[in-house]
Amino acid sequence: MVAEIDLKAAINAVSDVVQNRPRPIREFDQIYMKTGDMVMQSELVSSWANGKRLAFIGDGDSISVCVAYLHAKNIVEYGPSLITVFDFDERIVGAINRFADRERLENLQAVLYNCIDALPSTKEFECFYTNPPWGASNNGSSVNLFVQRGIEAVRYQGDGMIVIADDEELEWPAEVLYQVQAFSSERGFYVSRMMPRLHAYHLDDAPDLKSCNLVIKSRPRNPAGPVSTSIHDSERLDNFYGRDAQLRVKYVREKKRVDYGRANESEYGFELVEGKGEE
């Protein structure tokens, strides 16, 4: 349940974030959550990670920015002490860092990172959040790679929130949920909470498909796992972004700085009123 907050102020703040983020690349399963659900999710994450160091393993939705921004504007009175976003899309990284700089969100930063690489040495995090490619064509292998990096970020001691598909009428979401829970259990994490069918998305080919929050927690005195290393196992990377869609792109590069709140000049041209040509 969403805490008592100024809903209009929260929606307006999230609208600022939505205006700032780049448009999704469907090829990479960048599917954005609807705005109302972003408000709810941001408040929930703020409460769940209150006072903690939070790592985002990917963040196309910009929930990280919403969490930091809502707290900075005193719309939500709680939130993480530090937020670091790891994403392979330079457009997303740049948009987050520019927004953080403009709004003076000193506890928010983003770094360029691809999950096939070893997680860079960073400050120890206490929790992680990820909304990864949902693994419909690889039995959740893509989800588990993002989850692995999250578990490494908290060094096998902490909490994670995983956002993945949840639909009772389809078989593959249930299989992915099973695989992710099994993968987490093998690494000493158990499911502490499940919030089913919580979020809706701007998804043309499956407008009714929803996602859940799968919250995991390390068992007491969970032993430290192996050191983070790069991954090149083709079985884990096959069909990563869908059927026959391999993980072949290291980074999405930003060709030029774009003000995402305004139309790009490459998107439009002018047809002038007769007799009103350019001087």
N, C-alpha and C positions, 0 to 999 in steps of 0.2 A: 504494500500500500504506500502511495506517495505521501510524504509528510506534508503538513500544512505549509504551503509556500504561496507566494504571490504568483498565481498561474500566468497572468498576463505578462508580468515582468520576465518570468522564466521562458515563455514562448518567444518573446521579443529577443531575449538574449540568445536563445538557440537559433533564432532566425539570422542573427548576426553571424553566427558560426557557419550556418548553411551557405550564406552568401560568400563566405571566405573560401570554402573548400573547392577543389577542382572537380570537374565532372567525372563520373565513373567510367572506367574502361571495362566493358562487359567481358572482354576476353580473359580478364584476370579475376572474374567473380567479384568485381567491385560493385556491390549492390547495396544501395543506401537505405537505411532505416527511415521510416516515415517520421515526420517532425514531432507529432504528439508522443510517439513511443520513445523518441530521443530524449524528450523532457523527462519522462518517467524513468528511463534507463539511467540518465545522468544523475538524478537524485538518488537512485538506488545504489549506483556505484560510489557516489560521494559518501553515503552512509556506511556501506560495506568496507570501504578502504579509508575510513576516517583516521587521520593522523599517521597513515602508513606511507611507505615508499612504494609506488605503483608503477609497474612496467606494462606498457601496451605492446603486444606483439602484433604489429599491424594496426592501422586505425583509419580506414577509409571513411567511416561514418563521422569521424571527428568527435567521438564521445569524450576523448581526453580533453579536448578544448572546451567542450561544454562543461565538464566537471570543474576545470580550473576557473573558467569564466563566471559560472554561477556562484562559485564560492567567493571570488574576488569582488563581485558586485553585491555581496551579502544577500543574495536571493536564497542561497542555501548556506546555512550557518556552519557546515562541516565539510570536510573533504580531505584528500590525501595531502601529505606534507611535501611530496615530490612526485612528479609525473614525467616519465621518459617514454617516448614513442619510438619504436624501432620499425621502420617501414622501407620497402624497396622502391617506392615511388617518390622520386625527388620532388614532384609537384606537391604531394601531400606533406612531405618534410618541410619544404619551403613555406607552404601556406601556414602550417602550424607555427613555425618559428617567426614568421612575419607578424602573425596575429598576436603571439605571445609578446613580441617586442613592442608592438603598437599599444597593446592594452596593459603592458607592464606586468605580465603574468610570470613572475620570477621563478615559480616552482614548476614551470612547464617547458620542456624542450623535446626536440625530435632529432633523430640521427638516421642516416641512410644505412640500411642493413637488409640483407637478403637471408631468409631463414635457412638456406642451404649452407651458409657459412657458420663457423663457430660463433657463438654469442660473444661479443667483445667484453673484455674485462670492465666491469662497471661497479658502481656502488651496489651493495647488497640490497635487493628489493625484498619486500615482505609479502607482496601479492602481485598477481599478474592478471591481465584481461586480454582476451583475444576473440575476434570474430573472423575466423579464417575461411578459406574456401571450404565449402561444406562437404566435399568428399562423396558426392553422389555416384561418381564413376570409379572410385578407388577404395571403396569400403572404409572411408574415413582416414586414409593414410595422410592426406593433406592436412586434415584437422590435427592429427597426432603429431605431425612435425611442428606445427605452431605450439601445441601443448608442450611438447618436449622443450622447446626454447623457453617457454614460460616457466616450466619447472626448474630449468637451469638458472633462470634469472633469480628465482627465490632460493636457489641452492638446496632444493629438495626439502625446504622447511618453510611452509607458508600456505597461502591460499590462492586459488585461481578461479576466475569466472570465464566460462567458455560459452560463446553464443553460437549455436548450431541449429540446423533445421529440425522442426518438430511438427509432424503431420500424421495423424492417426490413419489417414486413408492411403498413405504410401508406405511401401516396405523399406525403402532405402534409408529414410531418416532413423528408423528404429535400429537398423543394422549399424549405422554410424554411431548412434548413441551407445550401443553395446560395445563396439570396438574402442571408443574413446574411454569409456569407463574401465574396460579391461586394461587398456594401455596405462591409464592413470594408476590403477590398482597395482600393477606390476612395479610401479615406481614409488609405491608407498603412500599413495593418495586415495582418499575415499570421497564419495559424493556426500556432501554435508547438506545440500539443498538442491531442489529441482523446481524451477518455475516454468511450467509448460506453456507452449503456444502464446508467447507474451508479446512478440514484436511482428509488425507488418512491414513490407518493403515495396519499393518502386521496382517491381519485377514484371515486365510485360508478359512473359511466357508462363508465369505461374503467380498471378496476382494474389491468390489466397494462401500461398505458402507462408508459414510463420516460423519463428525461431523461439528457442527456449534459452533460459540461463541455466547452465549446468555448473554449479558451484562445488569445487573440490577443495579438500584440506589435507595437509600432510598428517600422517599418524604421529602420535607422540614419539619423540626420539628417533625420527626417521633418519636412517644413515645417509650420509652424503653420497651422491651418485657420481658417475664418471665425469671427467672434465669435458666440457663442450668441445666438439670437433665438427669439422665440415662433413656434409653428407653428399655422396654422389651415387648412392645405390639406386639404380634405375627402377627397381621394384617400388621404392618409396616415392619416386618422382613421376612415374607413369600416370597419365590421365589426371595430372595434378589440378588443372583448372577445368576439368570436364573430359568427356570421352575424346581421346586422341589429341588432347590439348596438354602438351608436355610443358614442364618448367624449363624454358629455354632462354628466358630474359633475365639477366642479372639485375638490372636496374631500369626503371622507367625514368628517363632523363627529361628535365624541364628545358624546352628549347629556348624559351625566353620568359622573362617575368610577366606574369599575367595578373591583372586585377580581377579576381574571380567575382567581384561584386558588379562588374560591368561587362557588357558584350565585348568580345575580342574583335578587333578590326578585321581579322581574317574571316569573320562570320557574316559580314554584311557589306553592301555597297549602296550608293545613292543613285536614284533616278531623279534628276532635277526637274523643277517646274519649268515649263517652256519659257524661254526668255530670261531665266534666272541662272544662267551659267556662271561658273566660277570666274572671278575677275583676276 
